[in-house]
């Protein structure tokens, strides 16, 4: 049974997430930039191994950002705290990476199909002199068309997949629950905040586009740190931190973290 962890409905203020994320990054720019770059390298640039590291690494990133949001002391080494919960975060990271794995398989299929077409071009003289059609080239072309159709479906699937698992890693990092419980809770919370997450995705796309326009340097120096921080603010708006007060265990209002929306469960 999924633990009874409270979350807010319609709580995400996408503009507040991005602006507050930028303000947080500016407050300790060097650390957040270095953390984002290391996270990218470890979670995306090591073949095969990255699939097992993405969850713990992102868990550590969320840990640092959430502490920074609360005004607590933070340091670079804290980004590796995600390895304290390695197994559940690794499982979530692997599940989140399913669309990427399928994409790599499709890419391999495209390369095989392209080899078939290229080999046919090299034998074009024999083809035109022969009355028999080149069956292999036809099959290769058919495979490429099929893969293109599947790729469009995969893109849609990847967007929905990312949407549903949006909160899973920070949930598992902040609470002592298993990977599947965190995923189930993420699905419920994301479904209750559809509009806010969609608008946040749009804003983050614009932030990414801005980074690309800045000769790609802005993508690494500005866009990625802001996106990490904005996602953390969105998480905190949906999952307010319980006040550490035995006489008052009610969560703070959503606008405590930049949200102008939200209502109780």
N, C-alpha and C positions, 0 to 999 in steps of 0.2 A: 504494500500500500504506500502511495506517495505521501511523505510527511506533510502535515498541515502547516505549510509555510505561506503566510499571507502575501498577497500581491495586489497592486492597484490596477484598476481598469481605466483605459483611456487616459493614462497618466503622462504620456511622453510629449514633451514640448521639444520638437526637433531643433528649432532655432536656438532655444536655450541650451540644449545639449552641445551644439557646435560652438556657440559663443563661450559658454562656460568651460568647455574643453580647451579652447584656445587660451583663455585666461589662466587655466591651471598649467598648461604647458609652458606659457611664458614665465610663470612664477619660478620654474626650475628647469629652464629650457635645455641645458646641457644634459641633465640626467634623463629627462624624458626622451630626448632625441637619441641618445646613446642606447637607451633601453629599447626604443622602437627599432633601431637598426640591428641590434643584436637579435631581437625577436625575429626579424625578417630573415636574417642569415640562418639562425638555428632551425626555424620553423618552415623555411621554404627553399633553402639552397643546398641541402644535403640529401641527395637522392635516397629514397626508401626510408632512411633513418628519420627524416623530417616528419614522416607520418606519425611516428611514435613520440615525437617531441612537441608537436604543435599544441597539444592540449596543456601539458605542464607549463610550457613557456607562456602561453596566453593567460593561463591561470595566474602565473606570477605577475604578469603585466597588470592584470585587473587588481591584484592584491595591492600593488604599489599605488596605482591611481586612486583606488577607493580610500586608502589611507591618506593620500594627499588631499583628497576632497574633504576629509574630516579634520584637516589641519594637524594630523599626526606626523611625527618625524619619519622621513623616508630616505632611503639610500639605494644606490644602484644594485647592490647585492641582493636586495629583497626580491628582485624579479625572478630569482631562482627558488622562491618559496613554493612555487607550484609543484616542485618535485617532492614536497612533503606529502602530496596527495597524488602521486604519480599514476597509480593504477586507474582510478576513476577518471582522471583528466585525460590520460592516454586513450582510454576507451572512447570517451566523448570526441576527442580529436580524430580518432580513426573513423568514427561514424560520420562526423562532419566532413571528412575528406572523401567520402564515397563518390560524390560527383566528379571530383578531380581524378580519382582512380579510373573511373569509367571514361573520362575524357582522354586520359593517357592511352587507354586501350584503343579508343577510336582513332587517336592520332597515329598509333602504330598501324591500324588497319588502313588509314589513308596512305601511309608511306608504302605499304605493301601494294595497294592498288596503283599508286603512282609508278612504282617499279614495273608493274605489268604494262602500263600504258607506254612508259619509256622504252621498254624492250620491244614493244610493237612498232614504235616509230623507227627504231633501228633496223627493222626488217620490212620497211615500207615498200621497197622495191619488189621483194618476193610476194608481198601481199597483193600488189596490183597485177602481178603476172599470174597469180593463182585464182582459180575460180571458186575456191573454198574460202568461206569467211573465217576470220581469225576469232575463234570462239573465246580464246583466253582474253583478248582485248575487250570483247563485249562484256564478259563477266567482270573484268576489272572496272570498266566504266559503270556497270550496274552497281557494284559494291560501293564505289565512290558516291553515287547518287543516294544510295540507301544510307550511307554514313552521314551525308549532309542533312538528310531528314532527321535522323536520330540525334544529330548534334543540336538541331533546333529544339527538339524535345528535351534534350539534356540541359540546355541552357535554362529553360523554364523550370525544370526539376531542381536545378542547382539554386535558383533564386528562392523557390519555395522551401527547399531544404535549409538554406541559410536562415530564412525567416523563422522557421519553426524551432531551430536549435540556437537561436540568437542569444538566449540567456543561459544556456546549459553550462558553459564553462564557469562564468562567475558564480552561478548557483552552487555548483560542486565545490568551488574554491572557498566560498563563504560558509557553507553549511556541511555538516558531517552526514552526507547522504551518498548513496551509490550513483553510478553513472546513469542507469536507466531511470531512477527516480528524478534525477536532475533533468533528464531529457523530457520526461513526461510533464514535469512542472513548467519547463520552458515552453513546451507546446501550448499548454493552457494559458500561460501568461502572454505569449506572443499572439495567440488568437484573441485575447482580450484587449490587445493594443495594436490592432492591424493598421489603422490609419497613421498612428504616430510612427510606427516602424517604417512604413512605406515612405512617409515624408522624410524621415531621417536618412533612409537609403538615397533618396533624391539629393538631399543636401550634401551627403558624403560623396556622391558622384560628382557634384559640382566642385567640391573641395579637391577631389582627385583631378578633375579636369583642369582646375587652376594650377595644380602642381605640374601637370603635363605641359601646360602652356609656358610655364617658367623653365623651359629647356630641361624638363624632367628633374632638375635639381630640387625644385619645390615639392615634388612628389615625396622625396625622402626627407627633406629638411622641415617640411611643414605639414603636408597632407596626412601622412601616415600617423605621426604623433597625435594630431588633432582627432583623427578618426578613432584611434584607440581610446582617447579620453572621452570623446562624445558617446561612444558605446557604453563606457562605464557610467556616465551620467544618466543615460537612458535606463540602464539597469537599476541604478539607485532610485530613480523616479518610480519605477514599477515595483521595486522591492526596497521600500524604505527601511533603514536600519533601526532596529528597536532601541529605544533609549535605555541606557544602563541605569535604570531607576526602579527599585523594587516596588515603589508605590505607584509607579506610572509606567506601564509597559506598552502603552499605545504608540504606534509608529508616528513619526513626524509627518506633517502634511506634504503632499507632492511638491509644492512650490519651494520647499526647503532646499531643493536641489535644482532649481531653475525651471520647474514645470508650472504652467498656468492651467493645466488640465487636471483630470483625475477625480475619482470618487472612490468610496470605500468598496470593499468586496461585496 
